[in-house]
Amino acid sequence: MAKKTPNQAPESVRIIAGKWRSRLLKFSATEGLRPTGSRIRETLFNWLAPSIEGARCLDLFAGSGALCFEALSRGAKHCVALENNRSAIAQLNSNKGLLNAGGLTIVATDTLKFLEKNTEKSQFDVVFLDPPFDKKLHSNVVQLLIEGMWLAKNALIYCELPLTEPQPMPPNWQLLKDKAAGNVRFCLFAYVEQSGLIK
């Protein structure tokens, strides 16, 4: 996404469904920020519909907050949003206040450093992995998720990546959904315990 000059109006995305349906989320256009489009988000949350109620979510590259606010709108219990851009963090906090989103925890951090140590033994039911495409972070993040034991039993992991890039496929992840829209590939995986596949 191209950089915007300071006097340009902020961008916005609309929450699709749930208690905040049709509410607009404003965000500042910054380098590498690429909010998940509404059609892809609608497909994703249709996939997640049986599992999102009461889920503990982790948004690894929160950006505009479109994924974590959509999850909370649809009944997720809690979402941890990781972001290291100051402008994006400020807007996330503004949108959190606007929606009174008590279930959202915003962490100002570098995602890779955050994932290196799971000191509180936190585990999540749904993980959103949608980094800036030019950083090529998917493989490193996947490895850290596994090594840090961040994934709860039967966790679902959403990945968004360039169409030309091979999807991650750790031995204990099961591919559930795989689609493309334009030059974007989006996939849903399930974390499978070593003992066998999900029933």
C-alpha positions as CSV (number, residue, x, y, z in Angstrom):
1,M,0.0,0.0,0.0
2,A,1.3,3.4,-0.9
3,K,2.3,5.8,1.8
4,K,-0.1,8.7,2.6
5,T,0.8,12.2,3.4
6,P,-0.2,13.4,6.9
7,N,-3.0,15.6,5.6
8,Q,-4.8,12.8,3.9
9,A,-7.9,11.3,5.5
10,P,-7.5,8.0,7.2
11,E,-8.6,4.7,5.6
12,S,-11.4,2.6,7.0
13,V,-12.8,-0.9,7.0
14,R,-16.3,-2.0,8.0
15,I,-17.1,-4.8,10.5
16,I,-19.2,-7.4,8.6
17,A,-21.2,-9.1,11.3
18,G,-21.9,-9.5,15.0
19,K,-22.6,-7.0,17.8
20,W,-20.5,-4.3,16.0
21,R,-22.0,-5.0,12.5
22,S,-21.5,-2.2,10.0
23,R,-19.3,-0.2,12.4
24,L,-16.4,1.5,10.7
25,L,-12.8,1.1,11.9
26,K,-10.5,3.9,10.9
27,F,-6.8,3.3,10.4
28,S,-3.7,5.2,9.2
29,A,-2.2,4.0,5.9
30,T,1.3,3.0,6.7
31,E,3.9,1.1,4.7
32,G,3.2,-2.6,4.6
33,L,-0.3,-2.3,6.1
34,R,-2.8,-4.3,4.0
35,P,-6.1,-4.9,5.7
36,T,-7.8,-8.2,4.8
37,G,-10.5,-7.4,2.3
38,S,-14.2,-7.7,3.2
39,R,-14.8,-10.6,0.9
40,I,-11.9,-12.6,2.2
41,R,-12.9,-11.7,5.8
42,E,-16.5,-12.9,5.2
43,T,-15.2,-16.2,3.8
44,L,-12.7,-16.6,6.7
45,F,-15.3,-16.0,9.4
46,N,-17.8,-18.4,7.7
47,W,-15.0,-21.0,8.1
48,L,-14.5,-20.0,11.7
49,A,-18.2,-19.7,12.6
50,P,-18.4,-23.1,14.5
51,S,-15.4,-22.2,16.6
52,I,-15.3,-18.4,17.2
53,E,-17.7,-18.2,20.1
54,G,-15.7,-18.0,23.3
55,A,-12.4,-18.4,21.5
56,R,-9.0,-17.0,22.6
57,C,-7.5,-15.3,19.6
58,L,-4.0,-14.0,18.7
59,D,-3.6,-11.5,15.9
60,L,0.1,-11.6,15.1
61,F,0.2,-8.5,12.8
62,A,-2.8,-6.6,13.9
63,G,-2.5,-3.5,11.6
64,S,-5.9,-2.0,11.2
65,G,-7.4,-4.5,13.7
66,A,-9.9,-5.8,11.1
67,L,-9.5,-9.4,12.1
68,C,-9.4,-9.1,15.9
69,F,-12.4,-6.7,16.0
70,E,-14.3,-8.9,13.6
71,A,-13.6,-11.9,15.9
72,L,-14.7,-10.1,19.0
73,S,-17.8,-8.8,17.3
74,R,-18.7,-12.4,16.5
75,G,-18.3,-13.7,20.0
76,A,-14.6,-14.4,20.6
77,K,-13.8,-14.2,24.3
78,H,-10.5,-12.4,24.1
79,C,-8.0,-11.3,21.5
80,V,-4.3,-10.3,21.9
81,A,-3.3,-7.9,19.1
82,L,0.4,-7.6,18.3
83,E,1.6,-4.4,16.5
84,N,4.9,-2.5,16.4
85,N,3.9,0.6,14.3
86,R,3.2,3.6,16.6
87,S,0.5,5.1,14.3
88,A,-1.3,1.7,14.0
89,I,-1.1,1.2,17.7
90,A,-2.6,4.6,18.4
91,Q,-5.5,3.9,16.0
92,L,-6.1,0.4,17.5
93,N,-6.4,2.0,21.0
94,S,-8.8,4.6,19.5
95,N,-11.0,2.0,17.9
96,K,-10.9,-0.1,21.1
97,G,-12.2,2.8,23.1
98,L,-14.8,3.7,20.4
99,L,-16.2,0.1,20.6
100,N,-15.6,-0.4,24.3
101,A,-13.8,-3.6,23.3
102,G,-12.8,-4.9,26.7
103,G,-11.8,-8.2,25.3
104,L,-9.0,-6.7,23.3
105,T,-5.4,-6.5,24.6
106,I,-3.0,-4.5,22.4
107,V,0.6,-5.3,22.8
108,A,3.2,-2.9,21.3
109,T,5.9,-5.4,20.3
110,D,7.8,-7.0,17.5
111,T,6.0,-10.2,16.7
112,L,9.1,-12.5,16.4
113,K,10.5,-11.3,19.7
114,F,7.1,-11.7,21.4
115,L,6.8,-15.3,20.2
116,E,10.4,-16.3,21.3
117,K,9.4,-16.7,24.9
118,N,6.0,-17.9,26.1
119,T,6.7,-17.1,29.7
120,E,3.0,-17.2,30.8
121,K,2.4,-20.5,28.9
122,S,-0.4,-18.8,27.0
123,Q,-2.3,-20.8,24.4
124,F,-4.8,-19.7,21.7
125,D,-7.7,-21.3,19.9
126,V,-7.5,-19.1,16.8
127,V,-4.4,-17.4,15.4
128,F,-4.3,-14.9,12.6
129,L,-1.1,-14.9,10.6
130,D,-1.1,-12.1,8.0
131,P,2.2,-10.3,8.0
132,P,3.5,-7.7,5.5
133,F,4.1,-9.7,2.3
134,D,7.5,-8.2,1.6
135,K,9.0,-9.3,4.9
136,K,8.6,-13.1,4.1
137,L,7.9,-13.9,7.8
138,H,5.6,-16.9,7.5
139,S,8.1,-19.7,8.0
140,N,9.8,-18.0,11.0
141,V,6.5,-17.3,12.7
142,V,5.2,-20.8,12.1
143,Q,8.3,-22.2,13.7
144,L,8.0,-19.9,16.7
145,L,4.3,-20.8,17.2
146,I,5.2,-24.5,17.4
147,E,8.4,-24.1,19.5
148,G,6.7,-21.8,22.0
149,M,3.6,-24.0,22.3
150,W,1.3,-21.1,21.6
151,L,-1.4,-23.3,20.0
152,A,-4.2,-24.8,22.1
153,K,-5.5,-28.3,21.3
154,N,-7.3,-28.2,17.9
155,A,-6.3,-24.6,17.4
156,L,-7.2,-23.0,14.0
157,I,-4.5,-20.9,12.2
158,Y,-5.4,-18.5,9.4
159,C,-2.6,-17.7,6.9
160,E,-2.7,-15.0,4.3
161,L,0.2,-14.9,1.8
162,P,1.1,-14.0,-1.8
163,L,-0.3,-16.4,-4.4
164,T,3.2,-17.2,-5.6
165,E,4.5,-18.2,-2.2
166,P,4.2,-21.8,-1.0
167,Q,1.9,-22.3,1.9
168,P,3.5,-23.4,5.3
169,M,2.8,-27.0,6.0
170,P,4.3,-28.2,9.3
171,P,3.9,-31.9,9.9
172,N,1.4,-31.3,12.7
173,W,-0.9,-28.9,10.8
174,Q,-3.8,-30.1,8.8
175,L,-5.0,-27.9,5.9
176,L,-8.7,-27.4,6.1
177,K,-9.4,-24.6,3.6
178,D,-7.4,-23.1,0.8
179,K,-8.6,-20.3,-1.6
180,A,-7.3,-17.5,-3.7
181,A,-8.5,-14.0,-4.5
182,G,-6.5,-12.0,-6.9
183,N,-2.9,-12.3,-6.0
184,V,-3.7,-13.4,-2.4
185,R,-3.8,-16.9,-1.1
186,F,-5.7,-17.6,2.2
187,C,-5.7,-20.8,4.1
188,L,-7.1,-22.3,7.3
189,F,-5.1,-24.9,9.2
190,A,-5.9,-27.0,12.3
191,Y,-3.2,-27.8,14.8
192,V,-3.1,-31.6,15.1
193,E,-1.7,-33.2,18.1
194,Q,1.0,-35.8,17.4
195,S,-1.3,-38.6,18.5
196,G,-3.5,-38.2,15.4
197,L,-5.9,-36.2,13.4
198,I,-8.8,-34.2,14.7
199,K,-12.0,-36.3,15.0
